[in-house]
């Protein structure tokens, strides 16, 4: 029996400093704690924004895991780290939780440097079983008895990496524990054969009826009383034959479940049994409800997967919408093009709403494909479509495209197929931090032969670039940022841009500014500021990162003798590096240059404007860099 009692103005959660504090709680007290956790998560996320529905769905599971296992000595690894809010609250970070996803505050994901309870850093999906397998083997080699527990779910089991890990873990045959958090959702509802298979949940009554019927039929034949007795008694073996158990047992995992993920008594009993008796890899199939305990999130778990600040009573967003987002412009433009061309196919990886493809999916269900969390498959699948003359468009966030590098090179660019990569969330994205910033795509795409790479300065240019990419005979990528555009007028008269041709936006004699994408308008403002200081700056919108408009850039670089490149991308190997290569190969290496972009470290989480300032790519930083370059000897 717990000795902790809620004070008049305090909750049980207020008195918890570590998981050890809950291990003497009664089930009734744990249920009160679950309510406290949900209230705190909803209250905080309503102010800070964050991944609400995923964390609400695993509250009881989180409590049970910390109650049963000796964390942090037993290693708890969260897949898709946005499920970890309750975990953070129970592991000594209650006081800091109000700073969730705020600049210099608590990360929205597990993070090695933040807590000893964060056994592995996670941001993207399907890594937990691989990491937990490595931890398990390491502990075995060190003769340690502690366990590693991987919590995978929220769509992560649709990715190939999870099955690679299952296959290897079954072969290792160590005491690994995998919790499959089955909420039938990723960001959008899960798709595919695996999701349908996992959703085959047989009730106790159904199971009993089926088993009784089979026993009755087999009794007619002389199969032997011993066999019939085994069938009568072996509920788990029988159940696993008709449920996902047979899939995981094929990987040499012992399967337990399905278990009600919101029934604390059932969870505790199951986890304690596995803790005390497990031999070899075990998989516990837990059924949860995404958004549990907050009605708006239960009704719309996809909308509340990741949200900005909202009104708790209504669930409505508190953010006033100022302008159409780049994502919306992309989705609307692609839908418009598809209305005129039946060869257009849209592909995404479990992010129909996040990439602006909901309307497309409704209008053209036969030409919309959600492959689940499987970016590698998405790209090669698109290559297959393109090889048959269709015009596939793969819409994925910049940081998620990193998973498909091999497929982009081997399956799209080597055969020079007409696949369009729509790279959403390019540049810093804000509060989700280093695992989600899209600051490497210019660097990892521009070196690939046959790839055409574009970045629009505004919404209208995005429309034309998307049209250009789709009808280009070869691989083409368009990268555009998160959030609202510049408010430019959209057009219904789409046109193909000349490949590799930039545009001169402003003439100048003293210095050339070369901004990419969302830095173009910022550079134009900086040019106005420089003009007030008596510095005449030319501004070129390159439009194309690859191929560069070498003629235009070299002409104005030679005229001014000074060039500043500005990109919302890593400086290493990005657009600025390409310009340096151009100047060097053209005999203009004497031109003074300054490359502005993100430095050689991972960018922390925080508002975009602060992160641009920190990396020196905002208006004031451009002005300062220009003054320094002009004043240099």
PASE-964066 format. One line per 3 residues: their letters; for each residue x, y, z of C-alpha. Coordinates in nm, 3 decimals, padded with zeros to 5 digits. Layout:
N
a) X,Y,Z ~ ...
END
This chain:
633
xxx) 00.000,00.000,00.000 ~ 00.134,00.340,-00.095 ~ 00.217,00.587,00.177
xxx) 00.175,00.880,-00.062 ~ -00.152,01.065,-00.026 ~ -00.263,01.356,-00.243
xxx) -00.244,01.682,-00.048 ~ -00.532,01.925,-00.061 ~ -00.381,02.122,-00.349
xxx) -00.161,01.851,-00.497 ~ -00.215,01.552,-00.720 ~ -00.040,01.217,-00.690
xxx) 00.172,01.318,-00.986 ~ 00.299,01.622,-00.796 ~ 00.465,01.391,-00.543
xxx) 00.648,01.167,-00.790 ~ 01.016,01.229,-00.855 ~ 01.105,00.894,-01.012
xxx) 00.940,00.565,-01.112 ~ 01.043,00.417,-00.777 ~ 00.775,00.635,-00.616
xxx) 00.491,00.450,-00.788 ~ 00.600,00.090,-00.727 ~ 00.408,00.058,-00.400
xxx) 00.089,00.209,-00.542 ~ -00.234,00.015,-00.551 ~ -00.410,-00.031,-00.884
xxx) -00.667,00.226,-00.772 ~ -00.392,00.480,-00.707 ~ -00.232,00.404,-01.043
xxx) -00.564,00.477,-01.211 ~ -00.579,00.814,-01.033 ~ -00.223,00.875,-01.149
xxx) -00.326,00.798,-01.507 ~ -00.588,01.072,-01.488 ~ -00.333,01.316,-01.343
xxx) -00.094,01.239,-01.628 ~ -00.361,01.294,-01.893 ~ -00.472,01.621,-01.736
xxx) -00.112,01.745,-01.725 ~ -00.037,01.638,-02.083 ~ -00.352,01.800,-02.223
xxx) -00.299,02.117,-02.019 ~ 00.064,02.157,-02.125 ~ 00.021,02.070,-02.491
xxx) -00.275,02.309,-02.516 ~ -00.021,02.585,-02.443 ~ 00.295,02.458,-02.611
xxx) 00.164,02.242,-02.892 ~ 00.299,01.893,-02.942 ~ 00.216,01.531,-03.011
xxx) -00.095,01.491,-02.803 ~ -00.292,01.188,-02.921 ~ 00.003,00.942,-02.929
xxx) 00.104,01.018,-02.570 ~ -00.252,01.004,-02.436 ~ -00.288,00.654,-02.579
xxx) 00.002,00.504,-02.382 ~ -00.054,00.649,-02.034 ~ -00.151,00.321,-01.866
xxx) 00.115,00.132,-02.061 ~ 00.382,00.380,-01.948 ~ 00.276,00.350,-01.585
xxx) 00.278,-00.030,-01.604 ~ 00.622,-00.046,-01.766 ~ 00.782,00.176,-01.502
xxx) 00.595,-00.006,-01.227 ~ 00.705,-00.354,-01.332 ~ 01.055,-00.295,-01.465
xxx) 01.355,-00.156,-01.281 ~ 01.409,00.152,-01.495 ~ 01.657,00.298,-01.572
xxx) 01.863,-00.018,-01.515 ~ 01.613,-00.197,-01.732 ~ 01.628,-00.005,-02.058
xxx) 01.302,00.135,-02.195 ~ 01.327,00.232,-02.564 ~ 01.045,00.434,-02.718
xxx) 00.984,00.407,-03.090 ~ 00.853,00.728,-03.248 ~ 00.948,00.932,-02.944
xxx) 00.633,01.143,-02.950 ~ 00.470,00.873,-02.733 ~ 00.698,00.963,-02.444
xxx) 00.526,01.251,-02.261 ~ 00.395,01.037,-01.973 ~ 00.739,00.874,-01.955
xxx) 00.900,01.217,-01.912 ~ 00.655,01.313,-01.639 ~ 00.728,00.997,-01.439
xxx) 01.106,01.023,-01.467 ~ 01.196,01.337,-01.277 ~ 01.098,01.598,-01.536
xxx) 00.760,01.704,-01.402 ~ 00.879,02.054,-01.309 ~ 01.031,02.111,-01.655
xxx) 00.736,01.970,-01.846 ~ 00.585,02.317,-01.892 ~ 00.882,02.397,-02.118
xxx) 00.796,02.110,-02.355 ~ 00.920,02.189,-02.709 ~ 00.995,02.548,-02.608
xxx) 01.323,02.714,-02.703 ~ 01.597,02.587,-02.469 ~ 01.330,02.380,-02.293
xxx) 01.243,02.010,-02.282 ~ 01.263,01.812,-02.603 ~ 00.948,01.654,-02.741
xxx) 01.137,01.328,-02.786 ~ 01.357,01.099,-02.575 ~ 01.706,01.241,-02.562
xxx) 02.025,01.086,-02.420 ~ 02.146,01.415,-02.276 ~ 01.817,01.496,-02.106
xxx) 01.772,01.201,-01.872 ~ 01.927,00.870,-01.772 ~ 01.579,00.723,-01.825
xxx) 01.598,00.802,-02.197 ~ 01.782,00.487,-02.298 ~ 01.790,00.574,-02.666
xxx) 01.729,00.894,-02.861 ~ 01.437,00.867,-03.104 ~ 01.254,01.094,-03.342
xxx) 01.173,00.889,-03.649 ~ 01.004,00.552,-03.657 ~ 01.090,00.182,-03.647
xxx) 01.427,00.199,-03.471 ~ 01.336,00.062,-03.128 ~ 01.367,-00.313,-03.194
xxx) 01.707,-00.268,-03.359 ~ 01.834,-00.056,-03.070 ~ 01.687,-00.283,-02.805
xxx) 01.841,-00.588,-02.975 ~ 02.182,-00.422,-02.958 ~ 02.133,-00.326,-02.595
xxx) 02.018,-00.680,-02.511 ~ 02.321,-00.839,-02.671 ~ 02.552,-00.587,-02.504
xxx) 02.408,-00.667,-02.161 ~ 02.443,-01.038,-02.235 ~ 02.809,-00.996,-02.327
xxx) 02.866,-00.800,-02.006 ~ 02.681,-01.067,-01.801 ~ 02.417,-00.816,-01.692
xxx) 02.070,-00.944,-01.607 ~ 01.877,-00.625,-01.683 ~ 01.630,-00.624,-01.969
xxx) 01.567,-00.407,-02.273 ~ 01.206,-00.327,-02.361 ~ 01.118,-00.179,-02.701
xxx) 00.783,-00.002,-02.733 ~ 00.691,00.011,-03.100 ~ 00.366,00.131,-03.249
xxx) 00.185,00.433,-03.386 ~ 00.238,00.289,-03.734 ~ 00.603,00.199,-03.692
xxx) 00.550,-00.170,-03.754 ~ 00.468,-00.088,-04.117 ~ 00.831,-00.003,-04.187
xxx) 01.078,-00.254,-04.322 ~ 01.342,-00.176,-04.061 ~ 01.116,-00.314,-03.789
xxx) 01.095,-00.647,-03.968 ~ 01.468,-00.656,-04.034 ~ 01.512,-00.618,-03.659
xxx) 01.250,-00.882,-03.575 ~ 01.420,-01.125,-03.810 ~ 01.760,-01.069,-03.651
xxx) 01.631,-01.062,-03.292 ~ 01.461,-01.397,-03.345 ~ 01.792,-01.536,-03.468
xxx) 01.984,-01.393,-03.168 ~ 01.737,-01.565,-02.933 ~ 01.808,-01.333,-02.637
xxx) 01.566,-01.212,-02.368 ~ 01.439,-00.913,-02.564 ~ 01.091,-00.777,-02.486
xxx) 00.894,-00.596,-02.757 ~ 00.569,-00.415,-02.680 ~ 00.355,-00.364,-02.990
xxx) 00.137,-00.061,-02.915 ~ -00.142,-00.126,-03.164 ~ -00.359,00.185,-03.196
xxx) -00.434,00.131,-03.566 ~ -00.283,00.472,-03.640 ~ 00.036,00.641,-03.744
xxx) -00.024,01.006,-03.828 ~ -00.299,00.905,-04.065 ~ -00.487,00.574,-04.025
xxx) -00.260,00.279,-04.090 ~ -00.276,00.115,-04.428 ~ -00.170,-00.214,-04.578
xxx) -00.201,-00.585,-04.529 ~ -00.010,-00.586,-04.200 ~ -00.244,-00.329,-04.045
xxx) -00.546,-00.534,-04.150 ~ -00.386,-00.845,-04.005 ~ -00.310,-00.681,-03.671
xxx) -00.669,-00.559,-03.652 ~ -00.808,-00.912,-03.641 ~ -00.904,-00.907,-03.276
xxx) -01.107,-01.208,-03.169 ~ -01.329,-01.166,-02.864 ~ -01.332,-01.425,-02.589
xxx) -01.682,-01.541,-02.685 ~ -01.584,-01.574,-03.050 ~ -01.271,-01.767,-02.958
xxx) -01.465,-02.005,-02.734 ~ -01.727,-02.067,-03.002 ~ -01.468,-02.138,-03.269
xxx) -01.269,-02.369,-03.042 ~ -01.578,-02.561,-02.924 ~ -01.691,-02.607,-03.282
xxx) -01.350,-02.739,-03.386 ~ -01.335,-02.981,-03.091 ~ -01.683,-03.107,-03.177
xxx) -01.593,-03.170,-03.541 ~ -01.262,-03.338,-03.460 ~ -01.435,-03.568,-03.209
xxx) -01.607,-03.737,-03.501 ~ -01.271,-03.854,-03.625 ~ -01.026,-04.073,-03.443
xxx) -00.765,-03.806,-03.373 ~ -00.684,-03.922,-03.022 ~ -00.805,-03.800,-02.685
xxx) -00.467,-03.649,-02.595 ~ -00.475,-03.420,-02.896 ~ -00.829,-03.311,-02.814
xxx) -00.731,-03.237,-02.454 ~ -00.441,-03.023,-02.570 ~ -00.677,-02.834,-02.801
xxx) -00.931,-02.784,-02.522 ~ -00.671,-02.651,-02.279 ~ -00.433,-02.461,-02.503
xxx) -00.606,-02.126,-02.530 ~ -00.289,-01.932,-02.608 ~ -00.168,-02.173,-02.876
xxx) -00.510,-02.183,-03.036 ~ -00.547,-01.807,-03.016 ~ -00.207,-01.743,-03.172
xxx) -00.304,-01.954,-03.474 ~ -00.595,-01.723,-03.553 ~ -00.439,-01.390,-03.452
xxx) -00.118,-01.200,-03.533 ~ 00.067,-01.438,-03.302 ~ 00.148,-01.670,-03.589
xxx) 00.321,-01.385,-03.772 ~ 00.551,-01.298,-03.484 ~ 00.609,-01.659,-03.387
xxx) 00.737,-01.710,-03.740 ~ 01.013,-01.470,-03.636 ~ 01.077,-01.696,-03.333
xxx) 00.913,-01.454,-03.089 ~ 00.688,-01.581,-02.813 ~ 00.360,-01.394,-02.866
xxx) 00.129,-01.274,-02.589 ~ -00.191,-01.087,-02.654 ~ -00.386,-00.901,-02.752
xxx) -00.389,-00.723,-02.415 ~ -00.612,-00.427,-02.323 ~ -00.369,-00.136,-02.304
xxx) -00.599,00.064,-02.074 ~ -00.660,-00.213,-01.818 ~ -00.390,-00.166,-01.559
xxx) -00.453,-00.494,-01.380 ~ -00.421,-00.691,-01.702 ~ -00.113,-00.496,-01.808
xxx) 00.063,-00.543,-01.473 ~ -00.010,-00.914,-01.460 ~ 00.112,-00.967,-01.817
xxx) 00.431,-00.763,-01.778 ~ 00.518,-00.924,-01.444 ~ 00.477,-01.270,-01.597
xxx) 00.702,-01.180,-01.888 ~ 00.959,-01.017,-01.658 ~ 00.981,-01.323,-01.435
xxx) 00.960,-01.604,-01.690 ~ 01.080,-01.473,-02.026 ~ 01.326,-01.688,-02.213
xxx) 01.412,-01.569,-02.559 ~ 01.243,-01.284,-02.746 ~ 00.888,-01.198,-02.636
xxx) 00.628,-00.979,-02.809 ~ 00.332,-00.841,-02.616 ~ 00.052,-00.714,-02.838
xxx) -00.119,-00.424,-02.658 ~ -00.436,-00.260,-02.790 ~ -00.466,00.113,-02.718
xxx) -00.679,00.405,-02.827 ~ -00.497,00.703,-02.970 ~ -00.609,01.022,-02.793
xxx) -00.755,00.830,-02.498 ~ -00.916,01.045,-02.229 ~ -00.957,01.367,-02.429
xxx) -01.269,01.358,-02.642 ~ -01.157,01.584,-02.930 ~ -00.841,01.373,-02.969
xxx) -01.039,01.048,-02.951 ~ -01.269,01.168,-03.229 ~ -00.990,01.313,-03.447
xxx) -00.667,01.134,-03.357 ~ -00.503,01.226,-03.688 ~ -00.564,01.598,-03.631
xxx) -00.441,01.573,-03.270 ~ -00.137,01.365,-03.360 ~ 00.063,01.686,-03.364
xxx) -00.104,02.017,-03.280 ~ -00.028,02.377,-03.201 ~ -00.179,02.554,-02.901
xxx) -00.553,02.489,-02.868 ~ -00.855,02.561,-02.650 ~ -00.903,02.268,-02.412
xxx) -01.282,02.299,-02.397 ~ -01.339,02.303,-02.772 ~ -01.021,02.149,-02.909
xxx) -01.000,02.434,-03.159 ~ -00.665,02.579,-03.260 ~ -00.560,02.912,-03.107
xxx) -00.332,02.997,-03.399 ~ -00.478,03.259,-03.630 ~ -00.415,03.159,-03.988
xxx) -00.250,03.444,-04.181 ~ -00.172,03.293,-04.517 ~ -00.199,02.980,-04.722
xxx) 00.076,02.733,-04.639 ~ 00.320,02.589,-04.889 ~ 00.180,02.245,-04.809
xxx) -00.171,02.356,-04.904 ~ -00.046,02.516,-05.225 ~ 00.134,02.196,-05.318
xxx) -00.172,01.979,-05.252 ~ -00.413,02.208,-05.435 ~ -00.182,02.250,-05.734
xxx) -00.117,01.878,-05.767 ~ -00.491,01.811,-05.753 ~ -00.545,02.071,-06.027
xxx) -00.280,01.910,-06.249 ~ -00.425,01.563,-06.185 ~ -00.768,01.677,-06.298
xxx) -00.621,01.735,-06.644 ~ -00.376,01.445,-06.654 ~ -00.468,01.087,-06.562
xxx) -00.100,00.988,-06.548 ~ -00.045,01.177,-06.221 ~ -00.013,00.951,-05.916
xxx) 00.042,01.090,-05.565 ~ 00.238,00.885,-05.311 ~ 00.301,00.952,-04.944
xxx) 00.433,00.763,-04.642 ~ 00.159,00.769,-04.376 ~ 00.123,01.147,-04.406
xxx) -00.172,01.226,-04.630 ~ -00.281,01.522,-04.418 ~ 00.071,01.636,-04.331
xxx) 00.168,01.663,-04.698 ~ -00.156,01.826,-04.811 ~ -00.292,01.527,-05.006
xxx) -00.630,01.471,-04.838 ~ -00.828,01.639,-05.116 ~ -00.628,01.453,-05.381
xxx) -00.697,01.122,-05.207 ~ -01.069,01.195,-05.203 ~ -01.090,01.304,-05.566
xxx) -00.857,01.041,-05.710 ~ -00.858,00.740,-05.474 ~ -00.726,00.512,-05.749
xxx) -00.429,00.742,-05.806 ~ -00.346,00.810,-05.442 ~ -00.115,00.568,-05.262
xxx) -00.027,00.574,-04.893 ~ 00.249,00.315,-04.845 ~ 00.268,00.349,-04.465
xxx) 00.590,00.447,-04.289 ~ 00.803,00.312,-04.572 ~ 00.989,00.590,-04.750
xxx) 01.230,00.353,-04.923 ~ 00.944,00.154,-05.072 ~ 00.763,00.477,-05.167
xxx) 01.053,00.591,-05.387 ~ 01.112,00.258,-05.562 ~ 00.736,00.209,-05.600
xxx) 00.729,00.548,-05.775 ~ 01.016,00.435,-05.997 ~ 00.809,00.135,-06.101
xxx) 00.517,00.361,-06.193 ~ 00.747,00.593,-06.389 ~ 00.897,00.302,-06.581
xxx) 00.547,00.241,-06.721 ~ 00.502,00.600,-06.834 ~ 00.310,00.742,-06.539
xxx) 00.408,01.065,-06.360 ~ 00.443,00.983,-05.988 ~ 00.489,01.250,-05.723
xxx) 00.633,01.137,-05.387 ~ 00.541,01.381,-05.108 ~ 00.750,01.332,-04.793
xxx) 00.910,01.557,-04.532 ~ 01.273,01.649,-04.597 ~ 01.415,01.469,-04.294
xxx) 01.219,01.152,-04.381 ~ 01.358,01.146,-04.735 ~ 01.697,01.077,-04.576
xxx) 01.577,00.718,-04.533 ~ 01.545,00.670,-04.908 ~ 01.887,00.784,-05.028
xxx) 01.983,00.450,-05.181 ~ 01.652,00.422,-05.364 ~ 01.675,00.778,-05.500
xxx) 02.021,00.705,-05.639 ~ 01.981,00.349,-05.765 ~ 01.616,00.321,-05.860
xxx) 01.533,00.673,-05.978 ~ 01.845,00.860,-06.086 ~ 02.056,00.587,-06.247
xxx) 01.771,00.489,-06.485 ~ 01.682,00.861,-06.515 ~ 01.312,00.808,-06.446
xxx) 01.055,01.087,-06.429 ~ 00.984,01.082,-06.058 ~ 00.902,01.405,-05.875
xxx) 01.016,01.439,-05.514 ~ 00.800,01.691,-05.329 ~ 01.017,01.779,-05.029
xxx) 00.801,01.934,-04.758 ~ 00.939,02.084,-04.433 ~ 01.267,02.183,-04.598
xxx) 01.480,02.397,-04.367 ~ 01.429,02.430,-03.993 ~ 01.081,02.324,-03.886
xxx) 01.076,02.459,-03.532 ~ 00.978,02.282,-03.214 ~ 01.039,01.917,-03.310
xxx) 01.413,01.970,-03.322 ~ 01.712,01.803,-03.489 ~ 01.539,01.481,-03.593
xxx) 01.283,01.677,-03.794 ~ 01.473,01.975,-03.932 ~ 01.515,01.945,-04.308
xxx) 01.858,02.102,-04.335 ~ 02.045,01.837,-04.533 ~ 01.841,01.779,-04.850
xxx) 02.029,02.031,-05.066 ~ 02.351,01.860,-04.963 ~ 02.243,01.499,-05.015
xxx) 02.056,01.556,-05.341 ~ 02.273,01.797,-05.534 ~ 02.563,01.553,-05.579
xxx) 02.342,01.289,-05.750 ~ 02.375,01.278,-06.132 ~ 02.054,01.335,-06.333
xxx) 01.879,01.507,-06.040 ~ 01.721,01.850,-06.098 ~ 01.672,02.041,-05.773
xxx) 01.455,02.350,-05.726 ~ 01.348,02.578,-05.439 ~ 01.065,02.835,-05.479
xxx) 01.083,03.184,-05.337 ~ 00.704,03.194,-05.283 ~ 00.377,03.008,-05.334
xxx) 00.327,03.103,-05.698 ~ 00.675,02.989,-05.788 ~ 00.605,02.660,-05.609
xxx) 00.311,02.607,-05.845 ~ 00.528,02.656,-06.153 ~ 00.813,02.445,-06.013
xxx) 00.580,02.155,-05.934 ~ 00.441,02.170,-06.288 ~ 00.795,02.188,-06.427
xxx) 00.913,01.892,-06.220 ~ 00.620,01.669,-06.315 ~ 00.674,01.719,-06.687
xxx) 01.051,01.710,-06.681 ~ 01.189,01.396,-06.846 ~ 01.399,01.280,-06.555
xxx) 01.418,01.298,-06.175 ~ 01.327,01.634,-06.024 ~ 01.289,01.757,-05.668
xxx) 01.113,02.064,-05.532 ~ 01.193,02.161,-05.173 ~ 00.969,02.402,-04.983
xxx) 00.943,02.511,-04.619 ~ 00.698,02.449,-04.340 ~ 00.435,02.711,-04.270
xxx) 00.273,03.007,-04.439 ~ 00.395,03.152,-04.764 ~ 00.458,03.511,-04.859
xxx) 00.096,03.585,-04.945 ~ 00.160,03.604,-05.319 ~ -00.127,03.565,-05.563
xxx) -00.175,03.212,-05.689 ~ -00.222,03.137,-06.056 ~ -00.425,02.892,-06.258
xxx) -00.197,02.944,-06.558 ~ 00.081,02.700,-06.478 ~ 00.396,02.715,-06.686
xxx) 00.719,02.525,-06.729 ~ 01.026,02.707,-06.608 ~ 01.343,02.692,-06.816
xxx) 01.562,02.430,-06.648 ~ 01.866,02.584,-06.480 ~ 01.761,02.947,-06.527
xxx) 01.751,03.192,-06.238 ~ 01.605,03.541,-06.221 ~ 01.769,03.874,-06.145
xxx) 01.551,04.046,-05.886 ~ 01.769,04.348,-05.814 ~ 02.071,04.504,-05.980
xxx) 02.364,04.625,-05.773 ~ 02.730,04.716,-05.803 ~ 02.883,04.640,-05.463
xxx) 02.782,04.286,-05.372 ~ 02.574,03.992,-05.498 ~ 02.327,03.817,-05.269
xxx) 02.235,03.461,-05.370 ~ 01.949,03.343,-05.146 ~ 01.773,03.008,-05.188
xxx) 01.400,02.945,-05.147 ~ 01.256,03.093,-04.827 ~ 01.562,03.319,-04.790
xxx) 01.488,03.519,-05.108 ~ 01.247,03.772,-04.958 ~ 01.469,03.797,-04.651
xxx) 01.763,03.881,-04.878 ~ 01.559,04.144,-05.063 ~ 01.480,04.309,-04.729
xxx) 01.849,04.294,-04.640 ~ 01.932,04.459,-04.974 ~ 01.698,04.746,-04.887
xxx) 01.870,04.780,-04.550 ~ 02.211,04.782,-04.718 ~ 02.090,05.046,-04.960
xxx) 02.014,05.275,-04.666 ~ 02.376,05.226,-04.561 ~ 02.502,05.321,-04.905
xxx) 02.574,04.965,-05.020 ~ 02.430,04.864,-05.356 ~ 02.340,04.493,-05.349
xxx) 02.230,04.282,-05.645 ~ 01.993,03.992,-05.568 ~ 01.947,03.679,-05.779
xxx) 01.688,03.413,-05.714 ~ 01.870,03.104,-05.844 ~ 01.550,02.896,-05.855
xxx) 01.762,02.594,-05.941 ~ 02.018,02.456,-05.700 ~ 02.103,02.206,-05.969
xxx) 02.174,02.284,-06.244 ~ 02.292,02.633,-06.150 ~ 02.242,02.927,-06.381
xxx) 02.618,02.964,-06.415 ~ 02.602,03.239,-06.673 ~ 02.383,03.470,-06.465
xxx) 02.568,03.406,-06.138 ~ 02.915,03.447,-06.289 ~ 02.818,03.769,-06.468
xxx) 02.709,03.940,-06.147 ~ 02.979,03.784,-05.934 ~ 03.239,03.933,-06.167
xxx) 03.062,04.271,-06.172 ~ 03.043,04.303,-05.794 ~ 03.349,04.102,-05.689
xxx) 03.167,03.984,-05.376 ~ 02.910,03.707,-05.326 ~ 02.705,03.597,-05.027
xxx) 02.505,03.276,-05.047 ~ 02.214,03.227,-04.806 ~ 02.039,02.893,-04.751
xxx) 01.814,02.728,-04.494 ~ 02.035,02.421,-04.518 ~ 02.364,02.300,-04.382
xxx) 02.661,02.499,-04.514 ~ 02.847,02.172,-04.565 ~ 02.796,02.056,-04.922
xxx) 02.494,02.276,-04.984 ~ 02.408,02.553,-05.228 ~ 02.697,02.776,-05.121
xxx) 02.945,02.497,-05.180 ~ 02.804,02.457,-05.529 ~ 02.858,02.827,-05.599
xxx) 03.218,02.803,-05.475 ~ 03.274,02.511,-05.712 ~ 03.128,02.719,-05.995
xxx) 03.352,03.018,-05.921 ~ 03.659,02.799,-05.890 ~ 03.600,02.607,-06.213
xxx) 03.534,02.935,-06.398 ~ 03.857,03.103,-06.289 ~ 03.681,03.347,-06.054
xxx) 03.814,03.208,-05.729 ~ 03.941,03.557,-05.643 ~ 03.582,03.674,-05.590
xxx) 03.528,03.735,-05.219 ~ 03.263,03.502,-05.077 ~ 03.068,03.439,-04.760
xxx) 02.851,03.131,-04.716 ~ 02.554,03.167,-04.480 ~ 02.372,02.855,-04.366
xxx) 02.341,02.624,-04.070 ~ 02.675,02.540,-03.907 ~ 02.827,02.195,-03.869
xxx) 02.616,02.090,-03.572 ~ 02.261,01.971,-03.516 ~ 02.014,02.257,-03.482
xxx) 01.820,02.259,-03.154 ~ 01.443,02.294,-03.131 ~ 01.283,02.637,-03.119
xxx) 01.085,02.888,-03.325 ~ 01.202,02.922,-03.684 ~ 01.284,03.292,-03.650
xxx) 01.514,03.228,-03.354 ~ 01.686,02.939,-03.530 ~ 01.740,03.146,-03.847
xxx) 01.890,03.420,-03.631 ~ 02.115,03.175,-03.445 ~ 02.247,03.037,-03.773
xxx) 02.300,03.382,-03.922 ~ 02.052,03.362,-04.209 ~ 01.803,03.630,-04.106
xxx) 01.793,03.986,-04.245 ~ 02.020,04.142,-03.982 ~ 02.278,03.866,-04.024
xxx) 02.287,03.912,-04.401 ~ 02.342,04.286,-04.359 ~ 02.620,04.222,-04.108
xxx) 02.788,03.965,-04.335 ~ 02.774,04.207,-04.629 ~ 02.933,04.487,-04.428
xxx) 03.208,04.253,-04.313 ~ 03.275,04.123,-04.665 ~ 03.291,04.472,-04.812
xxx) 03.520,04.588,-04.532 ~ 03.755,04.291,-04.562 ~ 04.096,04.337,-04.720
END
